[in-house]
Amino acid sequence: MYNLTNLKTKRLAWNLTQKQLAEIIGVSESVISRWENGSRFPRFNMLVKIAEHFNLTIEQLLNDTYRR
């Protein structure tokens, strides 16, 4: 399983709750939780939305995920 550790790091750095981020990108809070804990992985279009929100490239967003 893959988890988006960088997503949680960025979310917390921006002082966002899972619910707030979910509202920003148009998913449910439980989806954000699943992405962060590794039980699900976002589709490409969601990766684009997340990266755009945090002003990152998709590569930067995924860097910690794939480096391990």
Secondary structure, DSSP 8 states (H G I E B T S, - for coil): ----HHHHHHHHHTT--HHHHHHHHTS-HHHHHHHHHTS----HHHHHHHHHHTT--HHHHHHHHHH-
